[in-house]
């Protein structure tokens, strides 16, 4: 007589140290976000160009999805982490992803050179026109930033 097949719970491998480290930084991140004003998850999703369900997956310890290193600086910026929160979170993130920590620190420092500027735009009553105006404003801002970053012309 053959033994019964293992149930899915028995088949699942136990969490590794890395899994525990990922869950640890996600718990920390979740606690920081929970202390922010309501709407923070939506602001993070907007800043990352994604949706709230993805944000939930990358910050919730119950999901296996790790936080991509490219998103760390933006999340810390949107949430306006204090210096202590930033260092505590980066230490926890580094424990889970030691080979990525230096790159995350560099990108975080680079990202701190930016800030968000909000522009009030009237409701134009036409969705397509509204999108065109918003795209034109973003395009103009990108163009101005490129001009400002040009090296000075040598005389």
C-alpha positions in Angstrom: 0.0 0.0 0.0 1.4 3.4 -1.0 1.4 6.3 1.4 -1.2 9.0 0.7 0.2 12.0 -1.3 1.5 14.9 0.8 -0.9 17.7 1.3 0.1 21.1 -0.1 1.0 22.4 3.3 3.4 19.5 3.9 4.9 19.9 0.4 5.7 23.6 1.0 9.3 24.2 1.9 9.9 26.0 5.2 10.8 29.7 5.0 14.5 30.4 4.5 16.5 33.0 6.3 16.1 35.2 3.2 12.3 34.7 3.2 12.3 35.8 6.9 14.5 38.8 6.1 12.1 39.8 3.3 9.1 39.5 5.6 11.0 41.5 8.2 11.6 44.5 6.0 8.1 44.3 4.6 6.6 44.4 8.2 8.8 47.4 8.9 7.7 49.1 5.7 4.1 48.3 6.3 4.3 49.8 9.8 5.9 53.0 8.4 3.2 53.3 5.7 0.4 52.6 8.3 1.6 55.7 10.2 1.3 57.9 7.1 -1.9 59.7 6.1 -4.6 57.8 4.3 -4.0 57.6 0.6 -0.3 56.8 0.9 -0.6 53.5 -0.9 -2.4 55.2 -3.8 0.4 57.9 -3.9 3.0 55.2 -3.9 1.2 53.4 -6.8 0.9 56.7 -8.7 4.6 57.5 -8.2 5.6 54.0 -9.3 3.2 54.0 -12.3 1.4 50.9 -11.0 -1.7 50.0 -9.1 -2.5 49.7 -5.4 -2.7 45.9 -5.6 1.0 45.7 -6.7 1.9 48.1 -3.8 0.0 45.7 -1.4 2.0 42.8 -2.8 5.4 44.5 -2.4 4.7 45.8 1.1 2.7 43.0 2.7 4.7 40.2 4.5 2.0 37.7 3.5 3.1 38.0 -0.2 6.3 36.4 -1.5 6.9 39.3 -3.9 10.1 41.1 -2.9 10.3 44.9 -3.1 12.2 45.7 -6.3 15.4 47.7 -5.6 14.4 50.3 -8.2 11.2 51.2 -6.2 12.9 51.7 -2.8 14.0 55.3 -3.3 10.6 56.4 -4.6 8.8 54.7 -1.8 11.0 56.4 0.8 10.5 59.7 -0.9 6.7 59.5 -1.2 6.5 58.4 2.4 9.0 61.0 3.5 10.9 58.7 5.7 12.9 60.3 8.6 16.6 59.7 8.6 16.1 57.1 11.3 13.4 55.3 9.4 15.5 55.4 6.2 18.5 53.8 7.9 16.5 51.2 9.8 14.7 50.2 6.6 17.8 50.1 4.5 19.5 47.9 7.1 16.6 45.5 7.1 16.4 45.6 3.2 20.2 44.9 3.1 19.8 41.9 5.4 17.5 40.4 2.8 19.3 41.6 -0.3 23.0 42.2 0.7 24.2 42.4 -2.9 21.7 45.1 -3.8 22.2 47.4 -0.8 25.0 49.6 -2.3 23.0 50.2 -5.5 19.9 51.0 -3.4 21.8 53.5 -1.3 23.3 55.2 -4.4 19.9 55.4 -6.0 18.3 56.7 -2.8 20.9 59.5 -2.6 20.4 60.4 -6.3 16.6 60.4 -5.8 16.9 62.8 -2.9 17.9 65.4 -5.4 14.3 65.6 -6.7 11.1 66.8 -5.3 7.5 66.7 -6.4 5.9 69.9 -7.8 2.1 69.8 -8.1 0.2 72.0 -10.6 -3.5 72.8 -10.3 -5.2 72.2 -13.7 -8.9 73.1 -14.2 -11.3 70.4 -15.2 -11.7 71.0 -18.9 -14.8 68.8 -19.3 -13.2 66.7 -22.0 -11.2 63.6 -20.9 -9.1 63.5 -24.1 -8.3 67.2 -23.9 -7.5 66.8 -20.2 -5.0 64.0 -20.9 -3.4 66.1 -23.7 -3.0 69.1 -21.4 -1.5 67.0 -18.7 0.9 65.3 -21.1 1.9 68.7 -22.5 2.7 70.0 -19.0 4.8 66.9 -18.2 6.6 67.2 -21.6 7.3 70.9 -20.9 8.6 70.1 -17.4 10.9 67.3 -18.8 12.2 69.7 -21.5 13.0 72.5 -18.9 14.8 70.0 -16.7 16.9 68.8 -19.7 17.8 72.4 -20.5 18.7 73.1 -16.8 21.0 70.0 -16.7 23.0 71.0 -19.8 26.6 71.8 -19.1 27.3 75.5 -19.5 28.5 76.4 -23.0 32.2 77.3 -23.0 33.1 80.7 -24.3 
